[in-house]
Amino acid sequence: MLVPKPSWTCLLYILSLNFASEGKEIPTVEIPDQGTVTGREVSVSRGQKATVYLGIPFAKPPIEELKFAAPDYSSLPSWTDVKNASFFAPSCLQSAERLRNHERILSQILKEQIDTLEFSEDCLYLNIYVPDGTPPSEKWPVIVWFHPGDFEVGTPTLWDGSALAVKQKVLVVIPAYRLNILGFFALDDEASGGNFGMLDQVAALDWVKKRISAFGGSDVDICIMGHGAGGTSVALHMLSPLSEGKFNRAIAMSGSAFSKYIKNIPSINFYQDLSQEFCTDDNTARGLMECYRNFEVRELVKKASTYEWGPVIDNTTESFLPRDPMELFELGKFNKVEFMAGYTDMEDALNDEINKMEIGISEEEFYGLIDADLRNTYTTEESNTSCPANMQHVIDTVLFYYKPHPETSDTTVLRQRYLEYITEKNYGAGIYKQAMYTSQYTNTYVYRFDYKPKKPLINNLPDWVHVPHGFELPFVWGMPYWPNLQGIVWNGADRKVADIVMSLWTNFAKYGNPIQNGLNYKWEVFKKVAPGVMIIDRNFNMSDPSTFDHRAFDFWNDYFPDVIEATKCCNMTQTGYQIDSNSILTGILATIAGLQFFINS
């Protein structure tokens, strides 16, 4: 096994967290079946301290025969001497440049840490943050964090759980998981069913379930939490039979089981491109896997960086995701744990296209952006069926819903409607749909995060941008209490919001209800007949018609699939007519359906 060594990242971390050095005995923990580790005490604020244990292996290194394979944790790496767990292990292999581009906030406030990260195939390690004081008799509630990064980048190293642990008395665990092609390459064959990164997460949860009690953590109060790809991970663990019994609560932030990351088909395009160029000797699945294992790994990751990677509906003997998420929810075949989920009010406001909209967008740009997005999203899906939908009618229906009523040429209004379209389609609708399913069985809470700090979290943030993707995380993680952050000035209101948000999140993790311990707010349980949403801004109020439009989610979850189905050419073909002769009928039916939708709303 490659043993992680101290690095500049470690030294910067030590400096930034003000490691306590008061001559106290360094705490040690005996991990069953592995060995003894020693950690470090970390000062958070006003004498409060956490103990951190970094770089603890939870599976064998995924190298050689374990590359492109499920993690092996049947027996764990072990040691005889006391292991120094006061520095980070290397991060999983990825593009450092793409990581910086993705982590807009962290790349600014933790620039030195990102610039000095080390990367390796041998990366299946986790970090533990333990609050100070004596654990209660039932032990510390545990939060397991799955980091964001589109399943292509990300690292536990950037997430400091000390403030959350100390201020909320929870034990925080942050595991790594394989990314990009190394974590999610899949063939339609038992040899490579994919989802290796998801199986890494299962291995981490298994480690937590069996060994976290050694650190004072509860093995029954385990809440999984993630954002973006991590939020989608959380949602998929709720569907996976392999994750059953390993956690009892779940928080999915800006991700759901219906997200764009989930692939119905394996990595065919990459398989064809790379095999034609390099792997020509044996075109069987096992032959290709052997070729890929022997390929220089950093070059492989680089070549794969232009492709999209993510979880797939797999076909292995022990499947992580055995069926389409919709089918599993419809059948009630999911882990019925208490669930909390939400998103921000302007999720994709910082993507490259939208970032150019300083003066707004014209009507032509509004129509063109939606047209291009829908064709990119759904034409690919429809190309895999013999019965494709009529995309122009689909686009016309979406444009009819999202164009301003009454019509206007105001460029800022059109920009706002486009941002609402992207946020609701890509984030809100999937979260809302999953909440509809879970709420039939267990307590479910949904939020939208609208709080914008007075001082921008990143440089050159346009005034018109409200709360983009990931901009709630500083408050969830208590970043106003992180020492030595660069370029951010927190005021009293920011700290108050951080205190409340940390309490809401950890109350749910502990009790299954965000409103506990004297919080004087009302957060109603989300129900199918009363789908209330908490609007998190300075006031923390439940949604009403002036702050939240449920019709958008009815549109995407109920009406839009019917439009796709109704405009499929094969459904409109009648005996004795050619397909193109039904285009008028298709348009009429879609229009009638649209009118009925709005009349009944």
C-alpha positions in Angstrom: 0.0 0.0 0.0 1.2 3.5 -0.8 1.6 5.2 2.6 0.6 8.9 2.5 3.3 11.3 3.5 3.1 14.8 5.0 2.9 17.5 2.4 2.6 21.3 2.0 -1.1 20.7 2.1 -0.7 19.1 5.5 1.5 21.9 6.8 -0.9 24.6 5.5 -3.8 22.8 7.1 -1.9 22.7 10.4 -1.2 26.4 10.3 -4.8 27.3 9.2 -6.5 25.4 11.9 -4.2 26.5 14.7 -3.3 23.1 16.0 -3.3 23.2 19.8 0.1 22.6 21.4 -0.5 22.9 25.1 1.5 19.8 26.1 -1.6 17.6 26.3 -1.3 13.9 25.6 -2.0 13.2 21.9 -5.3 11.3 21.8 -5.1 7.7 20.4 -7.8 5.3 19.2 -7.6 1.6 18.7 -9.4 0.7 15.4 -10.7 -2.9 15.3 -8.8 -5.0 12.8 -6.5 -2.2 11.8 -4.4 -0.7 14.6 -3.9 2.4 16.7 -4.0 5.9 15.4 -3.1 9.2 16.9 -4.7 12.5 16.0 -4.4 16.2 16.7 -6.4 18.7 18.7 -7.6 21.6 16.6 -8.7 25.0 18.1 -11.9 26.3 16.6 -12.9 29.4 18.6 -12.9 30.6 22.2 -11.1 27.6 23.5 -13.3 25.1 21.8 -11.4 22.2 20.3 -12.0 19.2 17.9 -9.8 16.2 17.5 -9.0 15.2 14.0 -7.9 11.9 12.5 -6.9 12.1 8.9 -6.0 9.6 6.2 -7.5 6.5 7.7 -7.8 3.7 5.1 -11.3 2.1 4.7 -10.5 -0.3 1.8 -7.5 -1.8 0.0 -5.8 0.6 -2.5 -7.8 0.4 -5.8 -4.7 -0.3 -7.9 -3.6 -3.1 -10.2 -6.3 -5.8 -10.3 -8.5 -3.6 -8.2 -8.5 -0.8 -10.7 -11.9 -0.7 -12.5 -13.3 -3.1 -9.8 -15.4 -2.9 -6.7 -13.3 -1.9 -3.6 -12.0 -4.8 -1.5 -12.7 -4.3 2.2 -13.0 -7.9 3.1 -9.8 -7.3 5.0 -8.5 -3.9 5.7 -5.0 -2.3 5.7 -3.5 -2.7 9.1 -0.3 -1.6 11.0 1.5 -2.5 14.2 3.0 0.8 15.2 0.9 3.8 16.2 -0.2 5.4 12.9 0.2 9.2 12.7 -3.2 10.4 11.5 -2.5 14.1 11.6 -2.1 14.7 7.8 -4.2 14.2 4.7 -3.9 11.3 2.3 -3.6 12.1 -1.4 -6.8 13.0 -3.2 -8.2 10.8 -5.9 -6.8 11.3 -9.4 -8.4 14.2 -11.2 -7.8 17.4 -13.1 -6.5 20.1 -10.7 -7.6 22.8 -13.1 -11.1 21.5 -13.3 -11.2 21.2 -9.5 -10.2 24.9 -9.2 -12.9 25.9 -11.7 -15.6 23.8 -10.0 -14.8 25.0 -6.4 -15.4 28.7 -7.0 -15.5 29.6 -3.3 -12.9 27.2 -1.9 -10.4 27.9 -4.7 -10.4 31.5 -3.5 -10.4 31.1 0.3 -8.2 28.0 0.4 -6.0 28.8 -2.6 -2.8 27.4 -1.1 -4.4 24.1 -0.1 -5.8 23.6 -3.6 -2.5 24.6 -5.3 -0.6 22.0 -3.2 -2.9 19.1 -3.4 -1.4 15.7 -4.2 -3.2 13.1 -6.3 -3.0 9.3 -6.4 -4.8 6.2 -7.4 -4.3 5.1 -3.8 -6.9 7.4 -2.3 -9.5 5.4 -0.4 -9.1 7.2 3.0 -11.4 9.1 5.3 -11.1 12.0 7.7 -12.8 12.1 11.1 -13.6 15.2 13.2 -14.6 14.6 16.8 -16.1 17.2 19.1 -14.5 18.1 22.4 -15.9 16.7 25.7 -17.2 13.4 26.8 -19.5 11.6 24.4 -23.1 11.1 25.7 -24.1 7.6 26.7 -25.6 7.0 23.3 -22.4 8.4 21.7 -22.0 11.3 19.2 -24.4 11.4 16.2 -22.5 10.9 13.0 -22.6 12.9 9.7 -21.0 11.3 6.7 -20.2 13.9 4.0 -20.0 13.0 0.3 -18.2 15.9 -1.4 -19.4 17.6 -4.6 -17.6 17.8 -8.0 -19.8 16.4 -10.8 -18.3 12.9 -10.1 -15.2 14.1 -11.9 -13.4 16.2 -9.3 -13.4 16.8 -5.5 -11.6 15.9 -2.4 -12.2 15.5 1.4 -9.1 17.7 2.0 -11.0 20.9 1.3 -13.8 20.2 3.9 -12.9 21.1 7.5 -15.5 19.4 9.8 -14.1 21.0 13.0 -16.5 23.9 13.3 -19.5 21.7 12.6 -18.3 19.0 15.0 -17.5 21.4 17.9 -20.4 23.8 17.6 -23.1 21.2 17.0 -21.7 18.2 18.9 -21.7 15.8 16.0 -18.9 13.5 14.7 -18.1 14.3 11.1 -16.7 11.7 8.7 -15.5 12.7 5.2 -14.5 9.8 2.9 -12.9 10.0 -0.6 -14.3 8.0 -3.5 -12.9 7.4 -7.0 -13.9 9.9 -9.7 -14.1 10.3 -13.4 -13.2 7.3 -15.5 -11.5 5.6 -12.6 -14.7 5.7 -10.6 -17.4 5.4 -13.2 -16.3 3.7 -16.4 -18.8 1.1 -17.3 -19.4 -1.6 -20.0 -22.5 -3.5 -20.6 -20.9 -6.6 -19.1 -20.2 -8.2 -15.8 -16.5 -7.4 -16.2 -17.1 -3.7 -15.6 -20.5 -2.8 -14.3 -19.3 0.6 -13.3 -20.3 2.6 -10.1 -16.9 1.9 -8.5 -17.0 5.4 -6.9 -20.5 4.6 -5.4 -19.2 1.3 -4.2 -16.3 3.1 -2.5 -18.9 5.2 -0.7 -20.7 1.9 0.4 -17.3 0.7 1.7 -16.9 3.9 3.7 -20.4 3.5 5.2 -19.6 -0.1 6.1 -16.4 1.1 7.9 -18.3 3.8 9.7 -21.0 1.4 10.8 -18.5 -1.1 12.2 -15.8 1.1 13.6 -16.9 4.6 14.3 -17.8 3.7 17.9 -14.1 3.5 18.6 -14.0 7.3 18.1 -17.1 7.9 20.3 -19.5 7.9 17.3 -22.9 6.2 17.2 -23.3 3.2 14.9 -27.1 3.8 14.8 -27.4 7.6 14.4 -25.7 8.0 11.0 -26.8 10.7 8.7 -25.4 10.8 5.1 -25.1 14.3 3.6 -23.9 15.5 0.2 -24.0 18.4 -2.3 -24.3 18.3 -6.1 -22.8 15.0 -7.1 -22.6 14.2 -3.3 -26.3 15.0 -3.0 -27.1 12.7 -5.9 -24.9 10.1 -4.1 -27.1 10.5 -1.0 -30.2 10.1 -3.1 -28.9 6.9 -4.8 -27.9 5.3 -1.4 -31.6 5.6 -0.5 -32.3 3.4 -3.6 -29.4 0.9 -3.3 -29.9 -2.4 -1.7 -26.1 -2.4 -0.9 -26.6 0.6 1.4 -29.5 -0.6 3.3 -29.1 -0.4 7.1 -25.9 1.6 6.9 -27.6 5.0 7.7 -30.9 6.2 9.2 -31.2 9.8 7.8 -30.2 11.6 4.6 -29.6 15.2 3.4 -29.4 15.7 -0.3 -28.3 19.3 -1.3 -28.7 20.4 -4.9 -28.9 16.8 -6.1 -31.4 14.0 -6.4 -32.0 10.5 -7.8 -33.3 12.2 -11.0 -30.3 14.3 -11.7 -28.4 14.8 -14.9 -25.4 12.7 -13.6 -27.2 9.3 -13.8 -26.5 7.4 -17.0 -28.8 4.8 -18.5 -26.2 3.5 -20.8 -22.5 2.7 -20.2 -19.5 4.6 -21.5 -19.8 3.5 -25.1 -18.4 6.6 -26.8 -15.2 6.5 -24.7 -14.9 2.7 -25.1 -15.1 3.0 -28.9 -12.7 5.9 -29.1 -10.0 4.5 -26.8 -10.2 0.9 -28.0 -9.9 1.9 -31.6 -6.7 3.9 -30.8 -5.0 1.8 -28.1 -6.8 -1.4 -27.2 -7.1 -3.3 -30.5 -5.8 -6.8 -29.4 -8.8 -8.0 -27.5 -12.2 -6.4 -27.8 -13.9 -8.4 -25.2 -14.9 -6.6 -22.0 -12.3 -8.4 -20.0 -9.6 -7.7 -22.6 -10.5 -4.0 -22.6 -10.4 -3.8 -18.8 -7.0 -5.4 -18.8 -5.8 -2.9 -21.5 -7.2 0.1 -19.5 -5.5 -1.2 -16.3 -2.2 -1.2 -18.0 -2.6 2.2 -19.6 -0.7 5.1 -17.9 -3.3 6.2 -15.4 -2.7 10.0 -15.5 -2.9 10.0 -19.3 -6.0 7.9 -19.1 -7.7 10.4 -16.8 -6.6 13.2 -19.1 -8.0 11.5 -22.2 -11.3 10.9 -20.3 -11.7 14.5 -19.1 -13.8 15.5 -22.2 -16.4 12.8 -21.4 -19.2 12.9 -18.8 -19.0 10.4 -16.0 -21.5 9.3 -13.4 -23.4 6.5 -11.8 -25.2 4.0 -14.1 -28.0 1.5 -13.8 -25.7 -1.5 -13.5 -26.1 -5.1 -14.3 -23.7 -6.8 -11.9 -24.5 -9.7 -9.7 -24.6 -7.4 -6.6 -26.0 -4.3 -8.2 -25.7 -0.9 -6.7 -28.5 0.6 -8.8 -30.5 -2.3 -10.1 -33.3 -0.4 -11.9 -34.3 3.1 -13.0 -34.8 5.3 -10.0 -38.3 6.1 -11.0 -39.2 2.4 -11.1 -37.7 1.8 -7.7 -39.6 4.7 -6.1 -42.9 3.7 -7.8 -42.5 0.2 -6.4 -41.5 1.5 -3.0 -38.2 -0.3 -3.2 -36.0 2.2 -1.4 -34.4 2.7 2.0 -37.2 4.6 3.8 -35.1 6.9 6.0 -36.0 10.4 7.1 -35.1 12.8 4.3 -34.2 16.4 3.9 -33.4 18.1 0.6 -33.2 21.5 -1.1 -31.4 23.8 -3.6 -30.4 27.4 -4.0 -32.6 30.0 -5.9 -30.1 30.6 -8.7 -28.3 27.3 -9.1 -26.4 27.6 -12.4 -25.9 31.4 -12.4 -22.1 31.0 -12.6 -21.9 28.7 -15.6 -20.1 30.0 -18.6 -23.1 30.9 -20.6 -25.0 32.7 -17.9 -21.9 34.5 -16.6 -22.0 36.6 -19.8 -25.5 38.0 -19.1 -24.5 41.1 -17.3 -27.0 43.3 -19.2 -29.6 40.5 -19.5 -30.6 38.6 -22.6 -32.7 39.4 -25.6 -35.8 37.5 -26.6 -33.9 35.8 -29.4 -31.2 34.7 -26.9 -33.9 33.5 -24.4 -35.5 31.3 -27.0 -32.1 30.1 -28.4 -30.7 29.2 -25.0 -33.8 27.1 -24.0 -33.9 25.5 -27.5 -30.3 24.5 -27.3 -30.5 23.2 -23.8 -33.5 21.0 -24.5 -32.1 19.6 -27.7 -28.8 18.8 -25.9 -30.6 17.2 -23.0 -33.4 15.2 -24.7 -32.3 14.6 -28.2 -29.5 12.5 -26.8 -32.0 10.4 -24.8 -34.4 10.2 -27.7 -31.7 9.0 -30.1 -31.5 5.8 -28.2 -35.1 4.9 -29.0 -36.9 3.9 -32.2 -39.7 6.2 -31.2 -38.3 9.7 -30.8 -40.3 12.7 -29.6 -41.0 15.7 -31.9 -38.5 18.0 -30.2 -39.9 21.2 -31.8 -43.3 20.6 -30.1 -41.5 19.8 -26.9 -39.5 23.1 -27.1 -42.6 25.1 -28.0 -44.4 23.8 -24.9 -41.5 24.7 -22.6 -41.1 28.1 -24.1 -44.8 28.8 -23.7 -44.5 28.0 -20.0 -41.3 30.0 -19.3 -41.7 33.0 -21.5 -42.9 36.0 -19.4 -46.6 36.7 -19.3 -47.5 39.3 -20.5 -44.7 39.2 -23.0 -41.8 41.7 -22.6 -38.5 42.6 -24.2 -37.0 43.6 -20.8 -33.6 41.8 -20.9 -33.3 41.4 -17.1 -36.8 39.8 -16.9 -35.9 37.4 -19.6 -32.6 36.6 -17.8 -34.5 35.9 -14.6 -36.9 33.6 -16.3 -34.1 31.7 -18.0 -32.3 31.3 -14.6 -35.6 30.0 -13.1 -35.9 27.5 -16.0 -32.4 26.1 -15.4 -32.8 25.9 -11.7 -36.2 24.3 -11.7 -35.4 21.9 -14.5 -32.0 20.7 -13.4 -32.4 20.8 -9.6 -35.7 21.8 -8.1 -37.9 19.4 -10.0 -35.9 16.3 -9.2 -35.6 17.2 -5.5 -39.4 17.9 -5.4 -40.2 14.6 -7.1 -38.0 12.6 -4.7 -39.6 14.4 -1.7 -43.0 13.4 -3.1 -42.0 9.8 -3.0 -40.3 9.8 0.4 -42.9 11.8 2.1 -45.4 9.0 1.6 -43.4 6.8 4.0 -41.3 9.0 6.3 -40.7 12.6 7.5 -39.4 14.7 4.7 -38.2 18.4 4.8 -37.5 20.6 1.8 -35.8 24.0 1.6 -34.7 26.7 -0.9 -31.7 28.7 0.1 -32.1 32.4 -0.7 -29.7 34.1 1.8 -27.1 36.3 0.1 -24.3 37.8 2.3 -23.8 41.5 2.1 -20.2 40.9 1.1 -19.8 38.6 -2.0 -18.3 35.2 -1.3 -16.1 35.4 -4.4 -14.4 38.2 -6.3 -16.2 39.9 -9.2 -19.6 38.4 -8.4 -22.2 40.4 -10.4 -24.8 42.2 -8.3 -27.6 40.5 -10.1 -26.4 37.0 -9.1 -28.3 35.9 -6.0 -27.4 32.5 -4.5 -25.6 30.2 -7.0 -24.8 26.5 -6.8 -22.8 25.8 -3.6 -23.1 29.2 -2.0 -25.1 27.7 0.9 -22.2 25.5 1.9 -20.2 28.2 3.8 -23.2 28.4 6.2 -23.8 24.7 6.5 -20.1 24.2 7.3 -19.7 27.1 9.7 -17.1 28.8 7.5 -17.5 32.2 9.4 -15.7 30.3 12.2 -12.9 28.8 10.0 -9.7 30.7 10.8 -7.4 32.3 8.3 -9.8 32.3 5.3 -8.6 34.5 2.5 -10.7 37.3 1.0 -14.0 36.9 2.9 -15.3 39.3 5.5 -18.2 37.9 7.6 -20.6 40.2 9.5 -22.8 39.5 12.4 -25.8 38.5 10.2 -23.6 36.0 8.3 -22.6 34.3 11.6 -26.2 34.3 12.8 -27.4 32.6 9.6 -24.5 30.1 9.9 -25.4 29.3 13.5 -29.1 28.8 12.6 -28.3 26.7 9.4 -25.8 24.5 11.2 -28.4 23.9 13.9 -31.2 23.1 11.4 -29.0 20.6 9.5 -27.5 18.9 12.6 -30.9 18.8 14.4 -32.2 16.9 11.5 -29.1 14.6 11.6 -29.7 14.0 15.3 -33.4 13.9 15.7 -35.0 13.7 12.2 -36.5 17.2 12.7 -34.7 20.4 12.0 -36.6 22.4 14.6 -35.2 21.4 18.0 -33.3 22.9 20.9 -35.1 26.2 21.2 -35.1 27.2 17.5 -38.1 29.6 17.2 -39.0 28.8 13.6 -41.6 26.8 11.8 -40.5 24.2 9.3 -43.5 22.0 8.3 -43.1 18.4 7.2 -43.3 18.1 3.4 -46.5 16.2 2.4 -48.0 15.3 -0.9 -51.1 17.2 -0.1 -49.3 20.1 1.5 -45.8 20.4 -0.1 -44.4 23.2 2.1 -40.9 24.5 1.4 -38.7 26.4 3.9 -37.3 29.6 2.4 -34.0 30.2 4.0 -33.1 33.9 4.0 -32.9 36.4 6.9 -36.4 35.5 8.0 -36.6 31.6 7.7 -40.3 31.4 6.6 -42.4 28.6 5.0 -43.2 29.2 1.4 -46.4 30.9 0.2 -47.6 31.7 -3.3 -45.6 35.0 -3.4 -42.3 33.2 -2.7 -42.7 29.8 -4.3 -44.4 28.5 -7.4 -45.3 24.8 -7.1 -46.6 24.7 -10.7 -43.1 24.7 -12.1 -42.5 21.3 -10.5 -45.9 20.0 -11.6 -44.9 21.1 -15.1 -41.6 19.2 -15.1 -42.7 16.1 -13.1 -46.2 15.5 -14.4 -47.0 17.4 -17.5 -43.6 17.5 -19.3 -43.2 13.6 -19.5 -46.7 13.5 -21.0 -45.7 16.0 -23.6 -42.6 13.9 -24.5 -44.8 10.8 -24.8 -47.7 12.5 -26.7 -45.3 13.9 -29.3 -43.6 10.7 -30.1 -44.2 9.9 -33.8 -45.0 6.3 -33.2 -47.8 7.2 -30.8 -49.3 9.5 -33.4 -49.1 7.2 -36.4 -52.4 6.0 -37.7 -53.1 3.3 -40.2 -52.7 4.5 -43.8 -50.8 7.7 -42.9 -47.1 8.5 -43.1 -45.4 9.8 -39.9 -45.1 13.4 -41.3 -48.8 13.6 -42.0 -49.5 13.6 -38.2 -47.3 16.6 -37.4 -50.3 18.9 -37.3 -52.3 16.5 -35.1 -49.3 16.2 -32.8 -49.1 19.9 -32.4 -52.8 20.2 -31.8 -52.8 17.6 -29.1 -49.7 19.1 -27.4 -51.4 22.5 -27.5 -54.7 21.2 -26.0 -52.7 19.4 -23.3 -50.9 22.7 -22.5 -54.1 24.7 -22.4 -55.7 22.1 -20.0 -52.6 22.3 -17.8 -52.8 26.0 -17.4 -56.6 26.1 -17.0 -56.4 23.5 -14.2 -53.5 25.2 -12.4 
